[in-house]
Structures are given as C-alpha cells and as structure tokens.
C-alpha cells in the first residue's frame, strides 16, 4: 500500500518520502512534524496519536496528519482537518487510491457558536480587557457579533472590568465554579500549577470558553484561539458545532 500511494503521489509531488518503520521512530516522526511536513500514517490510529502526543501544538500550527489502514480502504484526517487542510488532503488521497475518506470533524455547513473565556487580575481596566479581546477576535477572524458570551470563574463574578466589557459590547457575562470548569481540564492547551493553587483550575480563560461553548450546544467544544496572555489578563476563544442529525 505504501508503494501504491507513493506512485500516485509522485505524479503530484517529487518530495514525497516513504519511511518504513524509521529508526529511531519517535524522533524521526517528531522531526518531520515539527518541520511542518504533512504526514500519512499507514498504522493503527492509536500509534499515530501516541507518536505525536508530545509535539502537538494547535490546529493553526500543526501540519495535516492522515491515518490509513494497511489495506488502503479508509483514509482518516486525524489532525488539522479544517484549518490545516487535512480534510481536503484526505479526499485527494482517497480519490487517488480509490479508498473511502472518513471525515470526523463537524460539517462546515453547520453554524458554530463562539464563546470567550477571560481571566484577569483584580482591578484590571476595561480598556486593557477590550484591547486583549479585540486581538483574540481578530486572530480568530471573527467579529463581536459572532461571540455568544464572555465567561470566567465565579470568583470574578463581580470583577468590574469584565462586567463593563460585557455591557459595552452587549454580550452576556457568565461565571462558573472551579468544579464546573474542571470538566474540560483535559482539553486545555496548557496547564498552570500556580493558577490551580490559587483558584482551583489549571486555566481560567480556556476552561471558561470551552465549558460555555459546550453548555450552549450540548456537544464537546474545541479551542479556536488558545490562551493569549498579557501582564494583567488572559483570553481564549472556543467553538462548538450543533449536533449533525443527518443519516
């Protein structure tokens, strides 16, 4: 199957490499990944996941990664499906070898919801918070009209800067307990032991954004913009898609 794929891809790209059980395996895979090379694993999905776990960053930086079974029947875009182009790459590969592509990401025609999570030091000014939020919204390619809510931890329920920000932009402001926020702990891009020691969660902005998006739709959310940090505040944006009820 590897040589069959190589022959097909050679017609399009002379830089394609076929690596059969490269040694050292993990170091070789990490080197290719860190240098931005799109990758096709002809392995079990679990092998690909475990091999790349230590070098994953986010969907905006990671190269597209596909997984294909040894018989060449199915092609799965594993990483960077929408943003990195893995979905389109999988369709092209599947078409070339007459395989079936298995798209597991949300359908692009479903309208997502976007939620903001923010944390800040006590007394942080609304101007500072607005500037940070604008930077994050621009980074995501969104507008204020796209944002469903601004969210934080409950100890920031009376934080004047966050309240004023929500009022100025006419966006609901919601807060959640540390226990509620802990539900999405496994999805955080980074974890701060210091923040955990202070407020009981490993990250306020990402946790609040993820939980809010998940609660709005009832589906698992994903980070669109990882935590952005200034000396006084943090901000993250999450996205969730509604259930796809098509058969």
C-alpha positions in Angstrom: 0.0 0.0 0.0 2.8 2.4 0.8 4.4 2.0 -2.7 1.0 2.2 -4.3 0.5 5.6 -2.6 4.0 6.7 -3.4 3.4 6.0 -7.1 0.3 8.1 -7.1 1.7 10.9 -5.1 4.9 11.1 -7.2 2.9 12.4 -10.1 2.0 15.4 -8.0 5.0 15.9 -5.7 8.5 14.7 -6.1 9.3 15.4 -2.5 7.2 12.6 -1.1 9.1 10.3 1.3 8.2 6.7 2.2 9.5 5.8 5.7 9.1 2.2 6.7 9.5 1.8 10.4 12.1 4.5 10.6 14.6 4.3 13.5 14.6 6.0 15.9 10.8 6.0 15.2 9.5 8.7 17.6 12.4 11.1 17.0 12.0 10.8 13.2 8.3 11.4 13.3 8.7 14.4 15.6 11.3 15.9 13.4 9.1 15.7 10.3 6.1 17.0 12.2 8.0 19.9 13.8 9.2 20.9 10.3 5.7 21.2 9.0 5.6 18.1 6.8 2.1 16.7 6.1 2.0 13.1 7.1 0.1 9.9 6.2 0.4 7.1 8.8 -0.3 3.6 7.5 -0.9 2.3 11.0 -3.5 2.0 13.7 -4.9 5.4 14.8 -3.6 4.8 18.3 0.0 4.5 17.1 -0.3 7.9 15.3 -1.8 9.6 18.3 0.8 8.3 20.8 3.6 9.0 18.4 2.6 12.7 18.0 1.3 13.4 21.5 4.4 15.1 22.7 4.7 17.6 19.9 1.1 18.7 19.2 0.5 22.4 19.4 -2.8 23.5 18.0 -4.8 23.3 14.7 -3.4 26.6 13.5 0.2 25.4 13.7 0.1 21.6 13.3 0.6 20.2 9.8 -2.1 17.9 8.4 -1.9 14.3 9.5 -3.9 11.4 7.9 -4.2 7.8 9.0 -4.8 5.0 6.6 -5.4 1.3 7.2 -3.0 -1.2 5.7 -5.4 -2.4 3.1 -5.9 1.1 1.8 -9.7 1.0 2.3 -10.1 4.1 4.5 -8.4 7.4 4.9 -9.0 9.5 8.1 -7.9 13.1 8.6 -6.6 12.9 12.1 -5.2 16.4 12.8 -5.8 19.9 11.4 -8.9 18.9 9.5 -10.4 22.3 8.8 -7.6 24.8 9.3 -4.7 22.7 8.2 -6.3 21.2 5.2 -6.2 17.6 6.3 -9.8 17.1 5.2 -9.1 18.1 1.6 -5.8 16.2 1.6 -7.7 13.0 2.8 -10.2 13.4 0.0 -7.4 13.8 -2.6 -5.5 10.7 -1.3 -8.7 8.7 -1.1 -9.6 9.6 -4.6 -6.1 8.6 -5.9 -6.2 5.2 -4.3 -9.9 4.6 -4.6 -10.4 4.5 -0.9 -13.2 5.9 1.3 -12.5 9.1 3.2 -13.8 9.3 6.8 -14.3 12.9 7.9 -14.9 13.1 11.6 -14.8 16.8 12.1 -18.0 18.9 12.2 -19.7 19.7 8.9 -18.7 23.1 7.6 -22.3 24.0 6.8 -23.3 23.7 10.4 -23.2 27.1 12.1 -20.8 27.1 15.1 -21.1 29.0 18.3 -18.2 31.0 19.6 -17.6 31.8 23.3 -14.9 33.8 25.0 -13.2 33.0 28.3 -11.3 35.6 30.2 -9.3 35.9 33.4 -7.7 38.9 34.9 -6.0 40.4 38.0 -8.2 42.3 40.4 -9.0 45.8 39.2 -7.9 45.2 35.6 -9.2 48.1 33.5 -11.9 47.6 30.9 -9.7 49.3 28.3 -7.0 46.7 28.8 -9.6 43.9 28.6 -11.1 45.3 25.4 -7.7 45.5 23.7 -6.9 41.9 24.5 -10.3 40.7 23.4 -10.1 42.6 20.1 -6.7 41.0 19.4 -8.2 37.5 20.1 -11.2 38.1 18.0 -9.1 39.3 15.1 -6.8 36.3 15.5 -9.9 34.1 15.1 -11.2 36.0 12.1 -14.4 36.8 13.9 -16.4 39.9 15.0 -18.0 40.9 18.2 -21.3 39.9 16.7 -20.1 36.3 16.5 -19.5 36.0 20.2 -22.2 34.3 22.2 -20.9 35.1 25.7 -17.9 36.2 27.8 -17.1 33.8 30.6 -14.9 33.5 33.6 -14.6 31.7 37.0 -17.1 32.6 39.8 -14.6 34.5 41.9 -14.6 37.0 39.0 -18.4 37.4 39.2 -18.1 40.9 40.5 -15.0 41.9 38.5 -15.9 45.4 37.3 -13.7 45.4 34.2 -15.2 42.2 32.9 -18.7 43.4 33.7 -18.2 46.7 31.9 -16.7 44.9 28.9 -19.8 42.7 28.6 -22.1 45.7 28.9 -20.2 47.8 26.4 -20.3 45.0 23.8 -23.8 43.9 24.8 -22.6 40.3 25.3 -23.8 38.1 28.2 -21.3 37.7 31.0 -21.3 34.3 32.8 -19.2 32.7 35.5 -18.7 29.1 36.7 -17.3 27.4 39.7 -13.9 25.6 39.7 -15.7 22.3 40.0 -17.7 23.1 36.8 -14.7 24.3 34.9 -12.7 21.1 35.8 -14.9 19.1 33.4 -12.9 20.4 30.5 -9.5 20.1 32.1 -8.3 17.6 29.6 -8.8 19.9 26.7 -6.6 22.8 27.9 -3.6 23.6 25.7 -1.5 24.5 28.8 -1.9 23.9 32.5 -0.6 26.2 35.2 0.1 24.7 38.6 0.2 28.2 40.0 -3.2 29.1 38.8 -4.5 25.8 40.1 -3.1 26.6 43.6 -4.8 30.0 43.6 -8.3 29.3 42.0 -8.6 25.5 41.8 -8.4 25.2 38.0 -5.4 24.9 35.7 -6.5 27.7 33.4 -9.4 30.2 33.7 -9.7 31.6 30.2 -9.6 28.3 28.2 -11.7 26.4 30.8 -14.4 29.1 30.8 -14.5 29.4 27.0 -14.7 25.6 26.5 -17.4 25.0 29.1 -19.6 27.8 27.9 -19.5 26.6 24.3 -20.2 23.0 25.4 -23.2 24.1 27.5 -24.7 26.2 24.7 -24.8 23.3 22.3 -24.6 20.2 24.4 -21.6 19.0 22.3 -17.9 18.9 23.1 -16.2 22.2 22.3 -12.8 22.9 20.9 -10.4 25.8 21.3 -10.3 28.1 18.4 -7.8 30.5 20.0 -5.6 29.2 22.7 -4.9 31.3 25.8 -3.5 34.7 24.9 -1.8 36.5 27.8 -0.8 40.0 28.9 0.7 41.0 32.2 -2.8 41.5 33.6 -5.3 39.3 31.8 -5.9 36.1 29.7 -8.3 35.4 26.9 -9.3 32.3 24.9 -12.0 31.6 22.3 -13.8 28.2 21.9 -16.1 26.9 19.3 -18.8 24.2 19.2 -21.0 22.9 16.5 -24.6 21.8 16.9 -25.5 18.1 16.6 -25.5 16.8 13.0 -28.7 14.8 12.7 -28.2 13.7 9.2 -28.2 10.0 8.5 
